Amino acid sequence: MSKRAEKDKRTSHHSRGRLIGPGLSNICLCYILILSALLSPIALLFAFLFAEPDETRVYAHYFYIRTTVALLVIGVCIGCLMIVLGASISSSVILAGLVLLALTLGLTVIRCIRGFFSAMRGKAPQNYKSYFV
């Protein structure tokens, strides 16, 4: 192996441990950002920027992060819409919107915790293409 290839290998190894860059530490940061809800667009940006199809474990986590953010956005938007529309239609629609919000937030927290712990173990999340846990 040439000296240039060895240097590139060492450089790529060190870039894996950085917080802002592709790797498992960045994936853990993304899960924490999703839990803060307001910073989840940053996690989504990281998931799009750093997803490398070559490394399936890292790619699986970033795909899981994208589906978690999509679930969060869709559930919150539909829940809030039901609450707003329910104000003029019926109180049962408001209640259904609140239940949908609670289920969405609960599922997001569970997905983030499972993803975080699987990233800490260095494994890909199971069934990462699913919107369920």
Phi and psi in radians as a Rosetta constraint file:
Dihedral C 1 N 2 CA 2 C 2 CIRCULARHARMONIC -1.309 0.35
Dihedral N 2 CA 2 C 2 N 3 CIRCULARHARMONIC 2.859 0.35
Dihedral C 2 N 3 CA 3 C 3 CIRCULARHARMONIC -1.144 0.35
Dihedral N 3 CA 3 C 3 N 4 CIRCULARHARMONIC -0.592 0.35
Dihedral C 3 N 4 CA 4 C 4 CIRCULARHARMONIC -1.133 0.35
Dihedral N 4 CA 4 C 4 N 5 CIRCULARHARMONIC -0.754 0.35
Dihedral C 4 N 5 CA 5 C 5 CIRCULARHARMONIC -1.150 0.35
Dihedral N 5 CA 5 C 5 N 6 CIRCULARHARMONIC -0.673 0.35
Dihedral C 5 N 6 CA 6 C 6 CIRCULARHARMONIC -1.137 0.35
Dihedral N 6 CA 6 C 6 N 7 CIRCULARHARMONIC -0.688 0.35
Dihedral C 6 N 7 CA 7 C 7 CIRCULARHARMONIC -1.145 0.35
Dihedral N 7 CA 7 C 7 N 8 CIRCULARHARMONIC -0.752 0.35
Dihedral C 7 N 8 CA 8 C 8 CIRCULARHARMONIC -1.085 0.35
Dihedral N 8 CA 8 C 8 N 9 CIRCULARHARMONIC -0.669 0.35
Dihedral C 8 N 9 CA 9 C 9 CIRCULARHARMONIC -1.155 0.35
Dihedral N 9 CA 9 C 9 N 10 CIRCULARHARMONIC -0.749 0.35
Dihedral C 9 N 10 CA 10 C 10 CIRCULARHARMONIC -1.155 0.35
Dihedral N 10 CA 10 C 10 N 11 CIRCULARHARMONIC -0.700 0.35
Dihedral C 10 N 11 CA 11 C 11 CIRCULARHARMONIC -1.131 0.35
Dihedral N 11 CA 11 C 11 N 12 CIRCULARHARMONIC -0.755 0.35
Dihedral C 11 N 12 CA 12 C 12 CIRCULARHARMONIC -1.181 0.35
Dihedral N 12 CA 12 C 12 N 13 CIRCULARHARMONIC -0.562 0.35
Dihedral C 12 N 13 CA 13 C 13 CIRCULARHARMONIC -1.160 0.35
Dihedral N 13 CA 13 C 13 N 14 CIRCULARHARMONIC -0.722 0.35
Dihedral C 13 N 14 CA 14 C 14 CIRCULARHARMONIC -1.227 0.35
Dihedral N 14 CA 14 C 14 N 15 CIRCULARHARMONIC -0.538 0.35
Dihedral C 14 N 15 CA 15 C 15 CIRCULARHARMONIC -1.253 0.35
Dihedral N 15 CA 15 C 15 N 16 CIRCULARHARMONIC -0.309 0.35
Dihedral C 15 N 16 CA 16 C 16 CIRCULARHARMONIC -1.249 0.35
Dihedral N 16 CA 16 C 16 N 17 CIRCULARHARMONIC -0.488 0.35
Dihedral C 16 N 17 CA 17 C 17 CIRCULARHARMONIC -1.518 0.35
Dihedral N 17 CA 17 C 17 N 18 CIRCULARHARMONIC -0.103 0.35
Dihedral C 17 N 18 CA 18 C 18 CIRCULARHARMONIC -1.260 0.35
Dihedral N 18 CA 18 C 18 N 19 CIRCULARHARMONIC 2.710 0.35
Dihedral C 18 N 19 CA 19 C 19 CIRCULARHARMONIC -1.332 0.35
Dihedral N 19 CA 19 C 19 N 20 CIRCULARHARMONIC -0.721 0.35
Dihedral C 19 N 20 CA 20 C 20 CIRCULARHARMONIC -1.819 0.35
Dihedral N 20 CA 20 C 20 N 21 CIRCULARHARMONIC 1.673 0.35
Dihedral C 20 N 21 CA 21 C 21 CIRCULARHARMONIC 2.810 0.35
Dihedral N 21 CA 21 C 21 N 22 CIRCULARHARMONIC 2.920 0.35
Dihedral C 21 N 22 CA 22 C 22 CIRCULARHARMONIC -1.140 0.35
Dihedral N 22 CA 22 C 22 N 23 CIRCULARHARMONIC 2.408 0.35
Dihedral C 22 N 23 CA 23 C 23 CIRCULARHARMONIC 2.629 0.35
Dihedral N 23 CA 23 C 23 N 24 CIRCULARHARMONIC 3.066 0.35
Dihedral C 23 N 24 CA 24 C 24 CIRCULARHARMONIC -1.244 0.35
Dihedral N 24 CA 24 C 24 N 25 CIRCULARHARMONIC -0.530 0.35
Dihedral C 24 N 25 CA 25 C 25 CIRCULARHARMONIC -1.185 0.35
Dihedral N 25 CA 25 C 25 N 26 CIRCULARHARMONIC -0.648 0.35
Dihedral C 25 N 26 CA 26 C 26 CIRCULARHARMONIC -1.183 0.35
Dihedral N 26 CA 26 C 26 N 27 CIRCULARHARMONIC -0.610 0.35
Dihedral C 26 N 27 CA 27 C 27 CIRCULARHARMONIC -1.135 0.35
Dihedral N 27 CA 27 C 27 N 28 CIRCULARHARMONIC -0.748 0.35
Dihedral C 27 N 28 CA 28 C 28 CIRCULARHARMONIC -1.088 0.35
Dihedral N 28 CA 28 C 28 N 29 CIRCULARHARMONIC -0.704 0.35
Dihedral C 28 N 29 CA 29 C 29 CIRCULARHARMONIC -1.069 0.35
Dihedral N 29 CA 29 C 29 N 30 CIRCULARHARMONIC -0.707 0.35
Dihedral C 29 N 30 CA 30 C 30 CIRCULARHARMONIC -1.091 0.35
Dihedral N 30 CA 30 C 30 N 31 CIRCULARHARMONIC -0.719 0.35
Dihedral C 30 N 31 CA 31 C 31 CIRCULARHARMONIC -1.118 0.35
Dihedral N 31 CA 31 C 31 N 32 CIRCULARHARMONIC -0.676 0.35
Dihedral C 31 N 32 CA 32 C 32 CIRCULARHARMONIC -1.176 0.35
Dihedral N 32 CA 32 C 32 N 33 CIRCULARHARMONIC -0.683 0.35
Dihedral C 32 N 33 CA 33 C 33 CIRCULARHARMONIC -1.117 0.35
Dihedral N 33 CA 33 C 33 N 34 CIRCULARHARMONIC -0.654 0.35
Dihedral C 33 N 34 CA 34 C 34 CIRCULARHARMONIC -1.140 0.35
Dihedral N 34 CA 34 C 34 N 35 CIRCULARHARMONIC -0.670 0.35
Dihedral C 34 N 35 CA 35 C 35 CIRCULARHARMONIC -1.121 0.35
Dihedral N 35 CA 35 C 35 N 36 CIRCULARHARMONIC -0.456 0.35
Dihedral C 35 N 36 CA 36 C 36 CIRCULARHARMONIC -1.386 0.35
Dihedral N 36 CA 36 C 36 N 37 CIRCULARHARMONIC -0.148 0.35
Dihedral C 36 N 37 CA 37 C 37 CIRCULARHARMONIC 1.104 0.35
Dihedral N 37 CA 37 C 37 N 38 CIRCULARHARMONIC -0.839 0.35
Dihedral C 37 N 38 CA 38 C 38 CIRCULARHARMONIC -1.265 0.35
Dihedral N 38 CA 38 C 38 N 39 CIRCULARHARMONIC -0.467 0.35
Dihedral C 38 N 39 CA 39 C 39 CIRCULARHARMONIC -1.694 0.35
Dihedral N 39 CA 39 C 39 N 40 CIRCULARHARMONIC 0.150 0.35
Dihedral C 39 N 40 CA 40 C 40 CIRCULARHARMONIC -1.128 0.35
Dihedral N 40 CA 40 C 40 N 41 CIRCULARHARMONIC -0.466 0.35
Dihedral C 40 N 41 CA 41 C 41 CIRCULARHARMONIC -1.093 0.35
Dihedral N 41 CA 41 C 41 N 42 CIRCULARHARMONIC -0.523 0.35
Dihedral C 41 N 42 CA 42 C 42 CIRCULARHARMONIC -1.188 0.35
Dihedral N 42 CA 42 C 42 N 43 CIRCULARHARMONIC -0.715 0.35
Dihedral C 42 N 43 CA 43 C 43 CIRCULARHARMONIC -1.103 0.35
Dihedral N 43 CA 43 C 43 N 44 CIRCULARHARMONIC -0.680 0.35
Dihedral C 43 N 44 CA 44 C 44 CIRCULARHARMONIC -1.144 0.35
Dihedral N 44 CA 44 C 44 N 45 CIRCULARHARMONIC -0.698 0.35
Dihedral C 44 N 45 CA 45 C 45 CIRCULARHARMONIC -1.082 0.35
Dihedral N 45 CA 45 C 45 N 46 CIRCULARHARMONIC -0.792 0.35
Dihedral C 45 N 46 CA 46 C 46 CIRCULARHARMONIC -1.058 0.35
Dihedral N 46 CA 46 C 46 N 47 CIRCULARHARMONIC -0.684 0.35
Dihedral C 46 N 47 CA 47 C 47 CIRCULARHARMONIC -1.149 0.35
Dihedral N 47 CA 47 C 47 N 48 CIRCULARHARMONIC -0.578 0.35
Dihedral C 47 N 48 CA 48 C 48 CIRCULARHARMONIC -1.399 0.35
Dihedral N 48 CA 48 C 48 N 49 CIRCULARHARMONIC -0.647 0.35
Dihedral C 48 N 49 CA 49 C 49 CIRCULARHARMONIC -1.281 0.35
Dihedral N 49 CA 49 C 49 N 50 CIRCULARHARMONIC -0.696 0.35
Dihedral C 49 N 50 CA 50 C 50 CIRCULARHARMONIC -1.814 0.35
Dihedral N 50 CA 50 C 50 N 51 CIRCULARHARMONIC 0.078 0.35
Dihedral C 50 N 51 CA 51 C 51 CIRCULARHARMONIC -1.244 0.35
Dihedral N 51 CA 51 C 51 N 52 CIRCULARHARMONIC 2.093 0.35
Dihedral C 51 N 52 CA 52 C 52 CIRCULARHARMONIC -1.980 0.35
Dihedral N 52 CA 52 C 52 N 53 CIRCULARHARMONIC 1.937 0.35
Dihedral C 52 N 53 CA 53 C 53 CIRCULARHARMONIC -1.103 0.35
Dihedral N 53 CA 53 C 53 N 54 CIRCULARHARMONIC -0.301 0.35
Dihedral C 53 N 54 CA 54 C 54 CIRCULARHARMONIC -1.196 0.35
Dihedral N 54 CA 54 C 54 N 55 CIRCULARHARMONIC -0.700 0.35
Dihedral C 54 N 55 CA 55 C 55 CIRCULARHARMONIC -1.743 0.35
Dihedral N 55 CA 55 C 55 N 56 CIRCULARHARMONIC 1.784 0.35
Dihedral C 55 N 56 CA 56 C 56 CIRCULARHARMONIC -1.150 0.35
Dihedral N 56 CA 56 C 56 N 57 CIRCULARHARMONIC -0.563 0.35
Dihedral C 56 N 57 CA 57 C 57 CIRCULARHARMONIC -1.146 0.35
Dihedral N 57 CA 57 C 57 N 58 CIRCULARHARMONIC -0.831 0.35
Dihedral C 57 N 58 CA 58 C 58 CIRCULARHARMONIC -1.189 0.35
Dihedral N 58 CA 58 C 58 N 59 CIRCULARHARMONIC -0.730 0.35
Dihedral C 58 N 59 CA 59 C 59 CIRCULARHARMONIC -1.077 0.35
Dihedral N 59 CA 59 C 59 N 60 CIRCULARHARMONIC -0.679 0.35
Dihedral C 59 N 60 CA 60 C 60 CIRCULARHARMONIC -1.095 0.35
Dihedral N 60 CA 60 C 60 N 61 CIRCULARHARMONIC -0.709 0.35
Dihedral C 60 N 61 CA 61 C 61 CIRCULARHARMONIC -1.153 0.35
Dihedral N 61 CA 61 C 61 N 62 CIRCULARHARMONIC -0.762 0.35
Dihedral C 61 N 62 CA 62 C 62 CIRCULARHARMONIC -1.160 0.35
Dihedral N 62 CA 62 C 62 N 63 CIRCULARHARMONIC -0.618 0.35
Dihedral C 62 N 63 CA 63 C 63 CIRCULARHARMONIC -1.140 0.35
Dihedral N 63 CA 63 C 63 N 64 CIRCULARHARMONIC -0.725 0.35
Dihedral C 63 N 64 CA 64 C 64 CIRCULARHARMONIC -1.088 0.35
Dihedral N 64 CA 64 C 64 N 65 CIRCULARHARMONIC -0.678 0.35
Dihedral C 64 N 65 CA 65 C 65 CIRCULARHARMONIC -1.135 0.35
Dihedral N 65 CA 65 C 65 N 66 CIRCULARHARMONIC -0.755 0.35
Dihedral C 65 N 66 CA 66 C 66 CIRCULARHARMONIC -1.103 0.35
Dihedral N 66 CA 66 C 66 N 67 CIRCULARHARMONIC -0.728 0.35
Dihedral C 66 N 67 CA 67 C 67 CIRCULARHARMONIC -1.221 0.35
Dihedral N 67 CA 67 C 67 N 68 CIRCULARHARMONIC -0.560 0.35
Dihedral C 67 N 68 CA 68 C 68 CIRCULARHARMONIC -1.162 0.35
Dihedral N 68 CA 68 C 68 N 69 CIRCULARHARMONIC -0.760 0.35
Dihedral C 68 N 69 CA 69 C 69 CIRCULARHARMONIC -1.155 0.35
Dihedral N 69 CA 69 C 69 N 70 CIRCULARHARMONIC -0.694 0.35
Dihedral C 69 N 70 CA 70 C 70 CIRCULARHARMONIC -1.091 0.35
Dihedral N 70 CA 70 C 70 N 71 CIRCULARHARMONIC -0.743 0.35
Dihedral C 70 N 71 CA 71 C 71 CIRCULARHARMONIC -1.067 0.35
Dihedral N 71 CA 71 C 71 N 72 CIRCULARHARMONIC -0.759 0.35
Dihedral C 71 N 72 CA 72 C 72 CIRCULARHARMONIC -1.094 0.35
Dihedral N 72 CA 72 C 72 N 73 CIRCULARHARMONIC -0.815 0.35
Dihedral C 72 N 73 CA 73 C 73 CIRCULARHARMONIC -1.159 0.35
Dihedral N 73 CA 73 C 73 N 74 CIRCULARHARMONIC -0.814 0.35
Dihedral C 73 N 74 CA 74 C 74 CIRCULARHARMONIC -1.121 0.35
Dihedral N 74 CA 74 C 74 N 75 CIRCULARHARMONIC -0.808 0.35
Dihedral C 74 N 75 CA 75 C 75 CIRCULARHARMONIC -1.125 0.35
Dihedral N 75 CA 75 C 75 N 76 CIRCULARHARMONIC -0.752 0.35
Dihedral C 75 N 76 CA 76 C 76 CIRCULARHARMONIC -1.178 0.35
Dihedral N 76 CA 76 C 76 N 77 CIRCULARHARMONIC -0.739 0.35
Dihedral C 76 N 77 CA 77 C 77 CIRCULARHARMONIC -1.109 0.35
Dihedral N 77 CA 77 C 77 N 78 CIRCULARHARMONIC -0.809 0.35
Dihedral C 77 N 78 CA 78 C 78 CIRCULARHARMONIC -1.176 0.35
Dihedral N 78 CA 78 C 78 N 79 CIRCULARHARMONIC -0.699 0.35
Dihedral C 78 N 79 CA 79 C 79 CIRCULARHARMONIC -1.094 0.35
Dihedral N 79 CA 79 C 79 N 80 CIRCULARHARMONIC -0.789 0.35
Dihedral C 79 N 80 CA 80 C 80 CIRCULARHARMONIC -1.156 0.35
Dihedral N 80 CA 80 C 80 N 81 CIRCULARHARMONIC -0.673 0.35
Dihedral C 80 N 81 CA 81 C 81 CIRCULARHARMONIC -1.105 0.35
Dihedral N 81 CA 81 C 81 N 82 CIRCULARHARMONIC -0.704 0.35
Dihedral C 81 N 82 CA 82 C 82 CIRCULARHARMONIC -1.139 0.35
Dihedral N 82 CA 82 C 82 N 83 CIRCULARHARMONIC -0.655 0.35
Dihedral C 82 N 83 CA 83 C 83 CIRCULARHARMONIC -1.155 0.35
Dihedral N 83 CA 83 C 83 N 84 CIRCULARHARMONIC -0.785 0.35
Dihedral C 83 N 84 CA 84 C 84 CIRCULARHARMONIC -1.164 0.35
Dihedral N 84 CA 84 C 84 N 85 CIRCULARHARMONIC -0.796 0.35
Dihedral C 84 N 85 CA 85 C 85 CIRCULARHARMONIC -1.208 0.35
Dihedral N 85 CA 85 C 85 N 86 CIRCULARHARMONIC -0.545 0.35
Dihedral C 85 N 86 CA 86 C 86 CIRCULARHARMONIC -1.190 0.35
Dihedral N 86 CA 86 C 86 N 87 CIRCULARHARMONIC -0.350 0.35
Dihedral C 86 N 87 CA 87 C 87 CIRCULARHARMONIC -1.106 0.35
Dihedral N 87 CA 87 C 87 N 88 CIRCULARHARMONIC -0.560 0.35
Dihedral C 87 N 88 CA 88 C 88 CIRCULARHARMONIC -1.771 0.35
Dihedral N 88 CA 88 C 88 N 89 CIRCULARHARMONIC -0.270 0.35
Dihedral C 88 N 89 CA 89 C 89 CIRCULARHARMONIC -1.726 0.35
Dihedral N 89 CA 89 C 89 N 90 CIRCULARHARMONIC -1.123 0.35
Dihedral C 89 N 90 CA 90 C 90 CIRCULARHARMONIC -2.832 0.35
Dihedral N 90 CA 90 C 90 N 91 CIRCULARHARMONIC 2.643 0.35
Dihedral C 90 N 91 CA 91 C 91 CIRCULARHARMONIC -1.266 0.35
Dihedral N 91 CA 91 C 91 N 92 CIRCULARHARMONIC -0.382 0.35
Dihedral C 91 N 92 CA 92 C 92 CIRCULARHARMONIC -1.221 0.35
Dihedral N 92 CA 92 C 92 N 93 CIRCULARHARMONIC -0.518 0.35
Dihedral C 92 N 93 CA 93 C 93 CIRCULARHARMONIC -1.225 0.35
Dihedral N 93 CA 93 C 93 N 94 CIRCULARHARMONIC -0.648 0.35
Dihedral C 93 N 94 CA 94 C 94 CIRCULARHARMONIC -1.091 0.35
Dihedral N 94 CA 94 C 94 N 95 CIRCULARHARMONIC -0.773 0.35
Dihedral C 94 N 95 CA 95 C 95 CIRCULARHARMONIC -1.093 0.35
Dihedral N 95 CA 95 C 95 N 96 CIRCULARHARMONIC -0.727 0.35
Dihedral C 95 N 96 CA 96 C 96 CIRCULARHARMONIC -1.113 0.35
Dihedral N 96 CA 96 C 96 N 97 CIRCULARHARMONIC -0.658 0.35
Dihedral C 96 N 97 CA 97 C 97 CIRCULARHARMONIC -1.135 0.35
Dihedral N 97 CA 97 C 97 N 98 CIRCULARHARMONIC -0.709 0.35
Dihedral C 97 N 98 CA 98 C 98 CIRCULARHARMONIC -1.148 0.35
Dihedral N 98 CA 98 C 98 N 99 CIRCULARHARMONIC -0.695 0.35
Dihedral C 98 N 99 CA 99 C 99 CIRCULARHARMONIC -1.129 0.35
Dihedral N 99 CA 99 C 99 N 100 CIRCULARHARMONIC -0.739 0.35
Dihedral C 99 N 100 CA 100 C 100 CIRCULARHARMONIC -1.102 0.35
Dihedral N 100 CA 100 C 100 N 101 CIRCULARHARMONIC -0.720 0.35
Dihedral C 100 N 101 CA 101 C 101 CIRCULARHARMONIC -1.069 0.35
Dihedral N 101 CA 101 C 101 N 102 CIRCULARHARMONIC -0.789 0.35
Dihedral C 101 N 102 CA 102 C 102 CIRCULARHARMONIC -1.110 0.35
Dihedral N 102 CA 102 C 102 N 103 CIRCULARHARMONIC -0.749 0.35
Dihedral C 102 N 103 CA 103 C 103 CIRCULARHARMONIC -1.141 0.35
Dihedral N 103 CA 103 C 103 N 104 CIRCULARHARMONIC -0.706 0.35
Dihedral C 103 N 104 CA 104 C 104 CIRCULARHARMONIC -1.107 0.35
Dihedral N 104 CA 104 C 104 N 105 CIRCULARHARMONIC -0.812 0.35
Dihedral C 104 N 105 CA 105 C 105 CIRCULARHARMONIC -1.161 0.35
Dihedral N 105 CA 105 C 105 N 106 CIRCULARHARMONIC -0.680 0.35
Dihedral C 105 N 106 CA 106 C 106 CIRCULARHARMONIC -1.112 0.35
Dihedral N 106 CA 106 C 106 N 107 CIRCULARHARMONIC -0.773 0.35
Dihedral C 106 N 107 CA 107 C 107 CIRCULARHARMONIC -1.144 0.35
Dihedral N 107 CA 107 C 107 N 108 CIRCULARHARMONIC -0.650 0.35
Dihedral C 107 N 108 CA 108 C 108 CIRCULARHARMONIC -1.132 0.35
Dihedral N 108 CA 108 C 108 N 109 CIRCULARHARMONIC -0.750 0.35
Dihedral C 108 N 109 CA 109 C 109 CIRCULARHARMONIC -1.109 0.35
Dihedral N 109 CA 109 C 109 N 110 CIRCULARHARMONIC -0.769 0.35
Dihedral C 109 N 110 CA 110 C 110 CIRCULARHARMONIC -1.096 0.35
Dihedral N 110 CA 110 C 110 N 111 CIRCULARHARMONIC -0.761 0.35
Dihedral C 110 N 111 CA 111 C 111 CIRCULARHARMONIC -1.107 0.35
Dihedral N 111 CA 111 C 111 N 112 CIRCULARHARMONIC -0.709 0.35
Dihedral C 111 N 112 CA 112 C 112 CIRCULARHARMONIC -1.172 0.35
Dihedral N 112 CA 112 C 112 N 113 CIRCULARHARMONIC -0.708 0.35
Dihedral C 112 N 113 CA 113 C 113 CIRCULARHARMONIC -1.148 0.35
Dihedral N 113 CA 113 C 113 N 114 CIRCULARHARMONIC -0.785 0.35
Dihedral C 113 N 114 CA 114 C 114 CIRCULARHARMONIC -1.100 0.35
Dihedral N 114 CA 114 C 114 N 115 CIRCULARHARMONIC -0.759 0.35
Dihedral C 114 N 115 CA 115 C 115 CIRCULARHARMONIC -1.136 0.35
Dihedral N 115 CA 115 C 115 N 116 CIRCULARHARMONIC -0.710 0.35
Dihedral C 115 N 116 CA 116 C 116 CIRCULARHARMONIC -1.075 0.35
Dihedral N 116 CA 116 C 116 N 117 CIRCULARHARMONIC -0.826 0.35
Dihedral C 116 N 117 CA 117 C 117 CIRCULARHARMONIC -1.218 0.35
Dihedral N 117 CA 117 C 117 N 118 CIRCULARHARMONIC -0.582 0.35
Dihedral C 117 N 118 CA 118 C 118 CIRCULARHARMONIC -1.243 0.35
Dihedral N 118 CA 118 C 118 N 119 CIRCULARHARMONIC -0.551 0.35
Dihedral C 118 N 119 CA 119 C 119 CIRCULARHARMONIC -1.215 0.35
Dihedral N 119 CA 119 C 119 N 120 CIRCULARHARMONIC -0.649 0.35
Dihedral C 119 N 120 CA 120 C 120 CIRCULARHARMONIC -1.137 0.35
Dihedral N 120 CA 120 C 120 N 121 CIRCULARHARMONIC -0.557 0.35
Dihedral C 120 N 121 CA 121 C 121 CIRCULARHARMONIC -1.440 0.35
Dihedral N 121 CA 121 C 121 N 122 CIRCULARHARMONIC -0.185 0.35
Dihedral C 121 N 122 CA 122 C 122 CIRCULARHARMONIC 1.442 0.35
Dihedral N 122 CA 122 C 122 N 123 CIRCULARHARMONIC 0.345 0.35
Dihedral C 122 N 123 CA 123 C 123 CIRCULARHARMONIC -1.934 0.35
Dihedral N 123 CA 123 C 123 N 124 CIRCULARHARMONIC 2.769 0.35
Dihedral C 123 N 124 CA 124 C 124 CIRCULARHARMONIC -1.405 0.35
Dihedral N 124 CA 124 C 124 N 125 CIRCULARHARMONIC 2.590 0.35
Dihedral C 124 N 125 CA 125 C 125 CIRCULARHARMONIC -1.168 0.35
Dihedral N 125 CA 125 C 125 N 126 CIRCULARHARMONIC 2.549 0.35
Dihedral C 125 N 126 CA 126 C 126 CIRCULARHARMONIC -1.307 0.35
Dihedral N 126 CA 126 C 126 N 127 CIRCULARHARMONIC 2.439 0.35
Dihedral C 126 N 127 CA 127 C 127 CIRCULARHARMONIC 0.876 0.35
Dihedral N 127 CA 127 C 127 N 128 CIRCULARHARMONIC 0.970 0.35
Dihedral C 127 N 128 CA 128 C 128 CIRCULARHARMONIC -1.250 0.35
Dihedral N 128 CA 128 C 128 N 129 CIRCULARHARMONIC -0.235 0.35
Dihedral C 128 N 129 CA 129 C 129 CIRCULARHARMONIC -1.530 0.35
Dihedral N 129 CA 129 C 129 N 130 CIRCULARHARMONIC -0.051 0.35
Dihedral C 129 N 130 CA 130 C 130 CIRCULARHARMONIC -1.540 0.35
Dihedral N 130 CA 130 C 130 N 131 CIRCULARHARMONIC 2.662 0.35
Dihedral C 130 N 131 CA 131 C 131 CIRCULARHARMONIC -1.560 0.35
Dihedral N 131 CA 131 C 131 N 132 CIRCULARHARMONIC -0.127 0.35
Dihedral C 131 N 132 CA 132 C 132 CIRCULARHARMONIC -1.644 0.35
Dihedral N 132 CA 132 C 132 N 133 CIRCULARHARMONIC 3.110 0.35
